[in-house]
Amino acid sequence: MPHAARDLIDLETHPIHQTGPGRDALVARIRAELERDGCAVVKGFLTQAGIAALTAEADAVADRGHRSFNRTNAYFTKDDPSLPEDHPKRRFFDRSNAFIPADNFAHHGPLRTIHDSAGFDSFIQDCLQEEKFHRYADPLADVIVNMAEEGAGFPWHFDTNNYTVTLAIQNAEEGGAFEYAPRIREGDENFDEVARVLDGTSGRVKVLHLEPGDLQIFRGRYSLHRVAPLKGPRRRYVAIFSYVEEPGMVGAPERTMQLYGRTLPIHHERAGQRADSYID
């Protein structure tokens, strides 16, 4: 049965679909949080019915998630022996995670209903105050679910996309805190401070505990971040909606293969077409 956005999103508390003082106040608060540290959270964005629907949808396609176990640096690049051993690009960590690709979620299912709901994209764009704002055109990655199980975690990394919007769906029994170093590489790579984060000596790291139904807007291309390891049998589900500065952008073939276990012709056709010069 098709879902209605009003049953999934708490539009009474968070009126993203209509102009007025309620939406204006919400946008103003989020803008202030993003300006301060590149991260903003809307608590209770989903209804209880919305949380249940998204959990059921994720459970139904969990077996299609691509699990990967490897070692990676913060940039998802290969080792560079020409650099010193303690350089951030040469610091590799165990990564164990799973992503359920976007093409597993039905057009009329709850996840895409939220993504396609009236005012959702414009609300995100207004919060970010971006003139250049487009949905990620990657057919495997425009809206996905990150699935993590006991022992899993996602080590320190930068996102490929400029802005990431997430919905917490289900938490593990323990662990899974979101840790981030706000705006650590706006303008340059800032390798010295990245190294301090990796060493555990930086004073810039913040810890965020998201609850099911929370909406998070995050400038993940500029803020180093990670998810702490999980404990307990219950999976952690987080939906991820991605936006970029230029139309038609997709993931690089190498990273797409890392995250989803496969590529499509479009990834190879558009390889190298990015709007910035960051190393990843």
C-alpha positions as a Markdown table, in Angstrom:
| # | Residue | x | y | z |
|---|---|---|---|---|
| 1 | Met | 0.0 | 0.0 | 0.0 |
| 2 | Pro | 1.4 | 3.4 | -0.9 |
| 3 | His | 2.4 | 5.6 | 1.9 |
| 4 | Ala | 1.5 | 9.3 | 2.5 |
| 5 | Ala | 4.2 | 11.7 | 3.6 |
| 6 | Arg | 1.9 | 13.1 | 6.3 |
| 7 | Asp | 1.8 | 9.7 | 8.0 |
| 8 | Leu | 5.6 | 9.4 | 7.9 |
| 9 | Ile | 6.8 | 12.9 | 8.7 |
| 10 | Asp | 5.6 | 14.9 | 11.7 |
| 11 | Leu | 4.5 | 17.8 | 9.6 |
| 12 | Glu | 2.5 | 19.4 | 12.4 |
| 13 | Thr | 5.7 | 19.9 | 14.5 |
| 14 | His | 8.0 | 20.4 | 11.5 |
| 15 | Pro | 5.9 | 22.1 | 8.7 |
| 16 | Ile | 8.5 | 21.8 | 6.0 |
| 17 | His | 5.8 | 21.6 | 3.3 |
| 18 | Gln | 4.3 | 25.1 | 3.8 |
| 19 | Thr | 5.5 | 28.6 | 4.2 |
| 20 | Gly | 5.0 | 30.4 | 7.5 |
| 21 | Pro | 6.6 | 31.2 | 10.9 |
| 22 | Gly | 6.9 | 27.6 | 11.9 |
| 23 | Arg | 9.0 | 26.7 | 8.9 |
| 24 | Asp | 11.0 | 30.0 | 9.1 |
| 25 | Ala | 11.9 | 29.3 | 12.7 |
| 26 | Leu | 13.1 | 25.8 | 11.9 |
| 27 | Val | 15.2 | 26.9 | 9.0 |
| 28 | Ala | 16.7 | 29.7 | 11.0 |
| 29 | Arg | 17.7 | 27.3 | 13.8 |
| 30 | Ile | 19.3 | 24.8 | 11.4 |
| 31 | Arg | 21.2 | 27.5 | 9.5 |
| 32 | Ala | 22.7 | 28.7 | 12.8 |
| 33 | Glu | 23.8 | 25.2 | 13.7 |
| 34 | Leu | 25.3 | 24.6 | 10.3 |
| 35 | Glu | 27.1 | 27.9 | 10.4 |
| 36 | Arg | 28.5 | 26.9 | 13.8 |
| 37 | Asp | 29.8 | 23.5 | 13.1 |
| 38 | Gly | 28.4 | 22.1 | 9.9 |
| 39 | Cys | 25.9 | 19.8 | 11.5 |
| 40 | Ala | 22.2 | 20.2 | 12.5 |
| 41 | Val | 19.6 | 17.9 | 13.9 |
| 42 | Val | 15.8 | 17.9 | 13.8 |
| 43 | Lys | 14.7 | 15.7 | 16.7 |
| 44 | Gly | 11.5 | 13.7 | 16.1 |
| 45 | Phe | 11.3 | 14.5 | 12.4 |
| 46 | Leu | 9.5 | 11.1 | 11.7 |
| 47 | Thr | 6.3 | 9.9 | 13.3 |
| 48 | Gln | 6.3 | 6.6 | 15.1 |
| 49 | Ala | 4.5 | 5.1 | 12.1 |
| 50 | Gly | 7.2 | 6.5 | 9.9 |
| 51 | Ile | 9.9 | 4.9 | 12.0 |
| 52 | Ala | 8.1 | 1.6 | 11.9 |
| 53 | Ala | 7.5 | 1.7 | 8.1 |
| 54 | Leu | 11.2 | 2.6 | 7.4 |
| 55 | Thr | 12.4 | -0.2 | 9.7 |
| 56 | Ala | 10.1 | -2.7 | 8.0 |
| 57 | Glu | 11.3 | -1.6 | 4.6 |
| 58 | Ala | 15.0 | -1.9 | 5.6 |
| 59 | Asp | 14.4 | -5.3 | 7.1 |
| 60 | Ala | 12.8 | -6.5 | 3.9 |
| 61 | Val | 15.9 | -5.6 | 1.8 |
| 62 | Ala | 18.6 | -6.1 | 4.3 |
| 63 | Asp | 19.9 | -9.2 | 2.5 |
| 64 | Arg | 20.7 | -7.0 | -0.5 |
| 65 | Gly | 23.1 | -4.8 | 1.5 |
| 66 | His | 26.8 | -5.0 | 0.3 |
| 67 | Arg | 29.0 | -5.9 | 3.3 |
| 68 | Ser | 32.6 | -5.0 | 3.1 |
| 69 | Phe | 35.5 | -5.7 | 5.4 |
| 70 | Asn | 38.8 | -3.9 | 4.5 |
| 71 | Arg | 41.2 | -1.2 | 5.6 |
| 72 | Thr | 40.8 | 2.3 | 4.4 |
| 73 | Asn | 42.1 | 5.8 | 5.0 |
| 74 | Ala | 40.0 | 8.9 | 5.5 |
| 75 | Tyr | 40.0 | 9.6 | 1.7 |
| 76 | Phe | 39.3 | 6.1 | 0.4 |
| 77 | Thr | 42.5 | 6.3 | -1.6 |
| 78 | Lys | 45.4 | 3.9 | -2.0 |
| 79 | Asp | 48.6 | 4.1 | 0.0 |
| 80 | Asp | 51.2 | 6.6 | -1.2 |
| 81 | Pro | 54.7 | 5.5 | -0.2 |
| 82 | Ser | 56.1 | 8.9 | -1.2 |
| 83 | Leu | 54.6 | 10.4 | 1.9 |
| 84 | Pro | 55.8 | 10.1 | 5.5 |
| 85 | Glu | 54.4 | 7.0 | 7.3 |
| 86 | Asp | 52.4 | 9.2 | 9.8 |
| 87 | His | 50.7 | 11.2 | 7.0 |
| 88 | Pro | 46.8 | 11.0 | 7.2 |
| 89 | Lys | 46.7 | 9.5 | 3.7 |
| 90 | Arg | 48.9 | 6.6 | 4.9 |
| 91 | Arg | 46.8 | 6.0 | 8.1 |
| 92 | Phe | 44.6 | 3.0 | 7.4 |
| 93 | Phe | 41.8 | 1.6 | 9.7 |
| 94 | Asp | 39.6 | -1.5 | 9.7 |
| 95 | Arg | 36.2 | -0.8 | 8.1 |
| 96 | Ser | 33.2 | -3.1 | 8.4 |
| 97 | Asn | 29.9 | -1.9 | 7.2 |
| 98 | Ala | 27.1 | -2.5 | 4.7 |
| 99 | Phe | 25.1 | -0.2 | 2.4 |
| 100 | Ile | 21.7 | -1.1 | 0.8 |
| 101 | Pro | 21.9 | 0.5 | -2.6 |
| 102 | Ala | 19.3 | 2.9 | -3.8 |
| 103 | Asp | 17.8 | 0.7 | -6.5 |
| 104 | Asn | 16.4 | -1.6 | -3.8 |
| 105 | Phe | 13.9 | 0.9 | -2.6 |
| 106 | Ala | 10.5 | 1.1 | -4.4 |
| 107 | His | 9.3 | 4.3 | -5.9 |
| 108 | His | 6.2 | 4.3 | -3.7 |
| 109 | Gly | 7.9 | 2.9 | -0.6 |
| 110 | Pro | 8.3 | 4.9 | 2.6 |
| 111 | Leu | 11.9 | 5.9 | 2.0 |
| 112 | Arg | 11.3 | 7.4 | -1.5 |
| 113 | Thr | 8.0 | 8.8 | -0.3 |
| 114 | Ile | 9.8 | 10.9 | 2.2 |
| 115 | His | 12.5 | 11.9 | -0.3 |
| 116 | Asp | 9.8 | 12.9 | -2.9 |
| 117 | Ser | 7.5 | 14.6 | -0.4 |
| 118 | Ala | 6.3 | 18.2 | -1.0 |
| 119 | Gly | 8.9 | 20.7 | 0.2 |
| 120 | Phe | 11.6 | 18.2 | 1.3 |
| 121 | Asp | 14.3 | 19.2 | -1.2 |
| 122 | Ser | 13.5 | 22.9 | -0.9 |
| 123 | Phe | 13.6 | 22.7 | 2.9 |
| 124 | Ile | 17.1 | 21.1 | 2.8 |
| 125 | Gln | 18.3 | 23.7 | 0.2 |
| 126 | Asp | 17.0 | 26.6 | 2.3 |
| 127 | Cys | 18.7 | 25.3 | 5.3 |
| 128 | Leu | 22.0 | 24.9 | 3.5 |
| 129 | Gln | 21.5 | 28.3 | 1.7 |
| 130 | Glu | 22.9 | 26.8 | -1.5 |
| 131 | Glu | 22.1 | 28.2 | -5.0 |
| 132 | Lys | 23.8 | 25.2 | -6.6 |
| 133 | Phe | 21.8 | 22.3 | -5.2 |
| 134 | His | 20.9 | 19.1 | -7.0 |
| 135 | Arg | 20.0 | 15.5 | -6.0 |
| 136 | Tyr | 22.9 | 13.1 | -6.4 |
| 137 | Ala | 22.3 | 11.5 | -9.8 |
| 138 | Asp | 23.9 | 8.2 | -8.8 |
| 139 | Pro | 21.3 | 5.4 | -9.3 |
| 140 | Leu | 23.0 | 3.3 | -6.6 |
| 141 | Ala | 23.5 | 6.1 | -4.1 |
| 142 | Asp | 20.9 | 8.9 | -4.3 |
| 143 | Val | 19.0 | 7.5 | -1.3 |
| 144 | Ile | 20.3 | 4.5 | 0.5 |
| 145 | Val | 20.3 | 2.8 | 3.9 |
| 146 | Asn | 23.4 | 2.2 | 5.9 |
| 147 | Met | 23.1 | -1.1 | 7.8 |
| 148 | Ala | 25.6 | -1.9 | 10.6 |
| 149 | Glu | 25.8 | -4.9 | 12.8 |
| 150 | Glu | 27.6 | -5.8 | 16.0 |
| 151 | Gly | 31.3 | -5.1 | 15.8 |
| 152 | Ala | 30.8 | -2.9 | 12.8 |
| 153 | Gly | 31.8 | 0.8 | 12.6 |
| 154 | Phe | 32.8 | 3.3 | 10.1 |
| 155 | Pro | 36.3 | 4.8 | 10.7 |
| 156 | Trp | 37.3 | 8.4 | 10.2 |
| 157 | His | 36.5 | 9.6 | 6.7 |
| 158 | Phe | 35.2 | 12.5 | 4.5 |
| 159 | Asp | 32.1 | 12.1 | 2.4 |
| 160 | Thr | 32.3 | 12.3 | -1.4 |
| 161 | Asn | 29.1 | 14.4 | -1.5 |
| 162 | Asn | 29.1 | 18.0 | -0.3 |
| 163 | Tyr | 26.0 | 17.6 | 1.8 |
| 164 | Thr | 24.5 | 14.6 | 3.4 |
| 165 | Val | 21.0 | 14.3 | 4.9 |
| 166 | Thr | 20.3 | 11.3 | 7.1 |
| 167 | Leu | 17.4 | 9.8 | 9.0 |
| 168 | Ala | 18.1 | 7.6 | 12.0 |
| 169 | Ile | 15.8 | 4.6 | 11.7 |
| 170 | Gln | 16.9 | 2.0 | 14.2 |
| 171 | Asn | 19.8 | 2.0 | 16.7 |
| 172 | Ala | 21.9 | -0.9 | 18.0 |
| 173 | Glu | 21.6 | -1.9 | 21.6 |
| 174 | Glu | 24.9 | -0.1 | 22.3 |
| 175 | Gly | 27.5 | 2.0 | 20.4 |
| 176 | Gly | 27.0 | 3.8 | 17.1 |
| 177 | Ala | 27.7 | 7.3 | 18.3 |
| 178 | Phe | 28.4 | 9.8 | 15.6 |
| 179 | Glu | 31.7 | 11.6 | 16.1 |
| 180 | Tyr | 32.9 | 14.5 | 13.9 |
| 181 | Ala | 35.4 | 17.3 | 13.7 |
| 182 | Pro | 33.5 | 20.3 | 12.3 |
| 183 | Arg | 34.6 | 22.0 | 9.2 |
| 184 | Ile | 38.1 | 20.7 | 9.4 |
| 185 | Arg | 39.0 | 21.1 | 5.7 |
| 186 | Glu | 37.1 | 24.1 | 4.4 |
| 187 | Gly | 39.5 | 25.7 | 1.9 |
| 188 | Asp | 42.4 | 23.3 | 2.3 |
| 189 | Glu | 43.1 | 19.7 | 3.3 |
| 190 | Asn | 44.4 | 20.7 | 6.8 |
| 191 | Phe | 46.4 | 17.6 | 7.2 |
| 192 | Asp | 47.9 | 18.6 | 10.5 |
| 193 | Glu | 44.6 | 18.8 | 12.3 |
| 194 | Val | 43.3 | 15.7 | 10.5 |
| 195 | Ala | 46.3 | 13.9 | 12.0 |
| 196 | Arg | 45.5 | 15.1 | 15.5 |
| 197 | Val | 41.9 | 13.7 | 15.1 |
| 198 | Leu | 43.3 | 10.4 | 14.0 |
| 199 | Asp | 45.7 | 10.4 | 17.0 |
| 200 | Gly | 42.9 | 11.2 | 19.4 |
| 201 | Thr | 44.5 | 14.5 | 20.5 |
| 202 | Ser | 42.3 | 17.0 | 18.7 |
| 203 | Gly | 40.0 | 19.2 | 20.8 |
| 204 | Arg | 37.6 | 19.7 | 17.8 |
| 205 | Val | 35.8 | 16.4 | 18.0 |
| 206 | Lys | 32.1 | 16.4 | 18.9 |
| 207 | Val | 29.9 | 13.4 | 19.8 |
| 208 | Leu | 26.3 | 13.1 | 18.7 |
| 209 | His | 23.8 | 10.5 | 19.8 |
| 210 | Leu | 20.9 | 10.3 | 17.3 |
| 211 | Glu | 17.6 | 8.6 | 18.1 |
| 212 | Pro | 15.2 | 6.9 | 15.6 |
| 213 | Gly | 13.3 | 9.5 | 13.7 |
| 214 | Asp | 15.9 | 12.2 | 13.9 |
| 215 | Leu | 16.9 | 14.1 | 10.8 |
| 216 | Gln | 20.5 | 15.2 | 10.4 |
| 217 | Ile | 21.9 | 17.7 | 7.9 |
| 218 | Phe | 25.7 | 17.4 | 7.7 |
| 219 | Arg | 28.5 | 18.9 | 5.6 |
| 220 | Gly | 30.3 | 15.6 | 5.4 |
| 221 | Arg | 32.7 | 16.6 | 2.7 |
| 222 | Tyr | 34.3 | 19.2 | 4.9 |
| 223 | Ser | 34.1 | 17.5 | 8.4 |
| 224 | Leu | 36.0 | 14.4 | 9.3 |
| 225 | His | 33.7 | 11.9 | 10.9 |
| 226 | Arg | 33.1 | 8.4 | 12.0 |
| 227 | Val | 30.6 | 6.0 | 13.6 |
| 228 | Ala | 31.7 | 4.2 | 16.8 |
| 229 | Pro | 31.5 | 0.3 | 16.8 |
| 230 | Leu | 28.2 | -1.3 | 17.7 |
| 231 | Lys | 27.2 | -3.9 | 20.3 |
| 232 | Gly | 24.2 | -6.3 | 20.4 |
| 233 | Pro | 22.2 | -8.3 | 17.9 |
| 234 | Arg | 20.0 | -5.4 | 16.7 |
| 235 | Arg | 21.1 | -3.8 | 13.4 |
| 236 | Arg | 21.6 | 0.0 | 13.1 |
| 237 | Tyr | 19.7 | 1.5 | 10.2 |
| 238 | Val | 20.3 | 5.0 | 8.9 |
| 239 | Ala | 18.8 | 6.4 | 5.7 |
| 240 | Ile | 21.1 | 8.7 | 3.6 |
| 241 | Phe | 19.9 | 11.3 | 1.1 |
| 242 | Ser | 22.6 | 12.9 | -0.9 |
| 243 | Tyr | 22.9 | 16.3 | -2.6 |
| 244 | Val | 25.6 | 17.9 | -4.7 |
| 245 | Glu | 26.6 | 21.2 | -6.3 |
| 246 | Glu | 26.4 | 20.1 | -10.0 |
| 247 | Pro | 23.7 | 18.2 | -11.9 |
| 248 | Gly | 24.5 | 14.7 | -13.1 |
| 249 | Met | 27.2 | 13.9 | -10.6 |
| 250 | Val | 27.8 | 10.2 | -9.7 |
| 251 | Gly | 30.3 | 8.3 | -7.6 |
| 252 | Ala | 33.8 | 7.4 | -8.8 |
| 253 | Pro | 34.0 | 3.8 | -10.0 |
| 254 | Glu | 36.6 | 2.8 | -7.4 |
| 255 | Arg | 34.6 | 4.1 | -4.4 |
| 256 | Thr | 31.3 | 2.9 | -5.8 |
| 257 | Met | 32.7 | -0.6 | -6.0 |
| 258 | Gln | 34.0 | -0.3 | -2.4 |
| 259 | Leu | 30.7 | 0.8 | -1.0 |
| 260 | Tyr | 28.1 | -1.1 | -3.1 |
| 261 | Gly | 30.0 | -4.0 | -4.6 |
| 262 | Arg | 29.2 | -3.2 | -8.1 |
| 263 | Thr | 29.2 | -0.3 | -10.6 |
| 264 | Leu | 27.0 | 0.7 | -13.5 |
| 265 | Pro | 28.0 | 2.1 | -16.9 |
| 266 | Ile | 27.2 | 5.6 | -15.8 |
| 267 | His | 29.9 | 5.5 | -13.1 |
| 268 | His | 32.6 | 4.9 | -15.8 |
| 269 | Glu | 31.1 | 7.4 | -18.3 |
| 270 | Arg | 31.2 | 10.2 | -15.7 |
| 271 | Ala | 34.4 | 9.4 | -13.9 |
| 272 | Gly | 36.4 | 12.4 | -12.8 |
| 273 | Gln | 33.6 | 15.0 | -13.2 |
| 274 | Arg | 33.8 | 16.8 | -9.8 |
| 275 | Ala | 33.3 | 20.4 | -8.9 |
| 276 | Asp | 36.2 | 20.6 | -6.5 |
| 277 | Ser | 39.9 | 19.5 | -6.3 |
| 278 | Tyr | 39.9 | 17.6 | -2.9 |
| 279 | Ile | 42.0 | 14.5 | -3.1 |
| 280 | Asp | 39.1 | 12.0 | -2.8 |
